[in-house]
Each structure stands twice: as C-alpha cells, then as structure tokens.
C-alpha cells in the first residue's frame, strides 16, 4: 500500500508522547468504554472465552485496551501494532507490541491469523482510498468467522452551537483538499461491504455528553475536549488561518459553548464478520 504524501503527517510518527498526551489517550479510552459499557461491541465473547483466541489491536499506542482485555479474557494472545514503539512498562505477559506501519508495510502476519481485529481512532489519519486498502489488509489477516471492529469519533454532533459549526466547516474544508473525509466513520460500512468478504455488518453509535449536563462523565469529557483542542489544533492552525497563540482562547470558547448548548459528540463502532 503506497503512501500518499500529505501536508498532514500522522501526528504520532516520530513523536515522543509527553505525560499530558499519555493521560489524554488513557482518558479517551475510559470515556469510550464508559458510554459503550464495554471494550467491544462485536459478538466475540464466546470466541474470547474459548481459550487461545488471537486478538490484534491496530493503532495501539499505549496498550490500555489490550491490558484490560487481557485481564478480562485471560488465555488469549494479544498483539498491539503501531508505527511507533509502544510503551511496554507494566504490560501483561500475554500482550505483545509490534512496530509496523500498516499503511506502508501492511501487517507482518500470514493470512487468516486472528480471531478479532480492532482499529480505533484513526479516521483522520488516512484518505478514503488508503482506508479501503487498510480494511482489505485487516480482512486478509482475519480468520473466516472472525470479527473486525472499527471505532471512531463522528462529526454529526447533537446540539452544536454556531461557533462549533463554523469551526467544523473550516476543518472540513482543509481536510477535503487532501482526499480526507472529516466524517470518515460514516464510510466504514460501505468500505466493508465493498470487499465482498464480510457479512453481519453492524453499526452502534453512542453519544458522549460534553459538559455539566452529562454530570461527572460530561465534565470529564469537557476537559478531554478542551485538552484535545489545545494539543492537536496546532497541527492544523496554519491551514485554518489561525495563530498558535489564539488556540487556548479558541478552546475556551468552543468548550463554553458546548457546555451551554448541551452538546453531544457521536462515537461509533462498526463491526463485521468475515465470510
């Protein structure tokens, strides 16, 4: 799978995570687990309890998801793949991390190798054509009868305010210049169907409250959103006509509006079974 060179390189390529970024990634994991009431939506409980299942997590940066899966379903083999070296401090004995770039190198595994493959929070990293290739690679490594699950944030917010709508429109315009879809999560079902190798394609969307209307969960999500804007908006600022010094004020304004409007952000899991 050849790389389409981009003005927007993967944020994590050649990047050493600082403490705040690691905390933010852990927090994202816990927020998603909370609103879905679990670490996966695919019907794989019997597969995981059947002993010796092989589970692959693509884009496993910190390994939090794998560590929890290992604790909940011992006896399986868990592998995390990422284009950067993952933090292996304190990892369970049945969890392994592999450095590999799925986009440029594919996955370093034989066909029909895994029972369950998960990829999370990569929507903005790849173009639609790249996503189609990546999904084909996931399916190649998936056993017949196994499941693949894709989790990502969507952009179809509930109760967005005018400032958020304007911000998302600006972000959409710069992403569209490079064959990226800011709402890529709405394309995954189509991509899976086009392979003609998957069945039982399903979609589950839950809404994360941003602000006090969501009580403790919403307050935590509000802080997460504020931190995310401050951390990652500098990556796009110059393409949106923003000055880096203005980003903290932008974060404050967007989060205050979200809190006042009872805004909710969709998080979607799309999952399917290999024929």
N, C-alpha and C positions, 0 to 999 in steps of 0.2 A: 504494500500500500504506500504509494508515493506521497510525500509530504507536499501540501500546497503551502508555499511560503506566505507568511502572514505578517502584517504590521502588529498583530496582537498575539505574541507568542504565549504558549501555555505559561500561566503565572508561576507554576511550580518548577518549571525547567531551570536547572542550575540555580535554584533558590533555596537558601537555608532558612527554615522556618524559625521565627522567633517565638518567645513564650506566649505573647498575645495571640499570634496566629494559631499556635497549637491549641490554646484554650478555646479559641473561636471554632476550630474544627471539632473538638470534643463536644462543645455546646450544640453545634449543628446536629451532630449525631443524636444527642439526647432529646432535642426538640422533636426531631423526626420520629424517633422511636415512641415518644410520648403520644403524639397525635395519631399514630397508626396503631398504638397499643401492641407493639411488637417490632422485631427487627426485619421481618419479611412479610409479604402478602401471598406469595406463591404457596400452593398446597404441597409443601415438601416435608411436613412434619414426619410422616411415615418413612420417607427416604432417609431423613437425618437420624431417626431413631433405629433404623435398620442396621446400623453399625457399618463402618468402613466407607461411608459416603465421602466423595471428594468435592470440596467446595472451593470455588475461586472467586476472589473479590478483586475486580479491576479498578484501578484508581484508589488503592488502599494506601493512604498517605500516613496515617498514624496507627492503623490496625485496631481501632476501638471496636468496630463492628465484628471483626474476626475474633477478638478476645472474648466478647460477650457470647458469640455463637459457640465458641469452644467450651465455655463454661456451661452453657445451656444444653449443648448436644455433644458430650464427650464421645470419643471413639471414632470421630470423623477426622479426615485430613483437611486442613485449612491452609490455603495459599493466597497471599496478597501480592498483586503485581502493580508496580508503578514505574514511571520513568525516572524517578529519583529514589535514592536509598531511603527506606522506611526506618523509623525509629524502632529498634528491636529491644530496647530496655524493658525488661519485665514481661516479655512475650511468653505465652504458654508454650509448652513443649510441642504441642501438635499444630502450631502455627508456623508457617514458613513465609519469608518475604523474598520476592524475586524482583530484581531491577530489570525492567524490559519496557520498551516503548511500543505499545500496541499499534500505534498509528504508522510508525516507520518500519517496525520489525515484525509485527504480528505477535502472536503468543507462542512461547517456546515449548509447546506441548503437541502431542500427537492428536489425531482426530478422535472424537468420541471419548474424551478423557474424564470429563467432570459431570457430576450429577446435578449441580446447582451452580450457576454463574451469576454474579451480581456486579453491576456497574452503577456508580452513584455520583451525581453532581458533576457531570462532565458536559452538560448541554451546550455551554457557550465555548467550549474548547475546540469544537470541530465544526466544519461545514456539513451541509446535508449530504454531499457526496462522500465525505470522509466517514460520516456516521453510518452510511449504508455499508461501507467496507468493514467498519468495526463490528457492526452487528453480524455480518457474514462470518467474521473471524470468531466471534463468540460462539456462534452456532456450530462452526466447524469443530470446536473443542468440546462441545456439549454432547453427552450421550443421548441416543434415542430414548425418549421418555423423560429426559431431564428437563429442568426449567431454567430459563434466563429471566432476570428481573432488572429493570432499569428504573432508577429513582432520580427525580429532578424537581427543582422548583419551576413553577409556571409563572406566567406574567398576567394571567387573567384574574387580577385582584378583585376582591369584593370590597365595595365602598372605598374606592380610591379617591383621593382629593385632586383638585386641579393641578397642584404642583407636582404630585406624583405622576399624573397622566402626562404632563408636559415632559417630565424627566424621562419617562419610559419611551415616549415618542422620539426624543432626541437620541436615546440609546439605541432604539430600533434602527434609526436612520444610519448610524455609523456601522452597526453590525451588518446591515443589508448590503453594504458596499463590498463585503468580502464573503458573500455566499453563506452567511451565518444567519440563523433564524433565532431571534431572541426568545421565541416560544417553541423551541425545538421539541419540548416534551409532547407537544400535540402531534408530532410526526412519527413517534416511535411505533405506534400500532401499524401505521402504513408501511414503514420500513420492514417490520417483522413479517407482515403479510406478503410483501413483495418477494420474499425469499422462497416462498412455496415449500418451506421446510418446517414451518411452525403451525401449531394448532392451539386451540383453547386460549386465544389471545384475549387478555383481560386488562382492565384499567381501573385503578382505585385512586380517587383524589380526596384528600383531606385538606381542611383549611386551618392555617395557623393564625391565631389572633395576634395582632400587633398592637400592644398597648394595654391599658388598665382594664378594658372590657374583658380581656382574657384572663383576668386575675393573675396568679403567680406565673402561669405559663405565658400569658401575654406580655407581662412585664419583662420576663426573661427574653422573649422573642424581640421585644422592642430594643433592648440593649444589644442583642445579637445583630439586629438590623443596623443600628447606629454604628457598631464596631465594623460591620462589613462595609458600609459605605466609606468609612474613613480609611479602611485598609486597601480596598480594591478599586475605588473610583479613581485614584491617581493613575491607574493603568490606562484609563480611557479619557482622562480630563482634557488633554490637548486636542483630542479628536472631537470633543464636545464644546470646545471654546471656553473651557474653564481654566481658572488659575488654581494651582495646588493650594495656595493659601486660603482659598474660598471654600474648600471642601468641608472643613469642620462646621461651618455655618450652613452649608447645604444639608449635611447630615442632620443637624439640629432641626432645620425647617421641615424636612421630609418626615422625620420621626414625630415631631409635634403634630403635624397634620394627620399622620396615620393614627396617632393616639386619639385625636379629637374626632376622627371620622369612623372609628371602629373598623379600621381596615383589616382585611384578612388576606393572607397570601396562600395560593394553592401549592400543594406538594403532591406530586403524582407518582404512583408506581405502575409501570406497565410490565406485565409478565406473561410468558407464553411457554408452551411445552413443545419440545422437538418431536417431530413425527418419527 
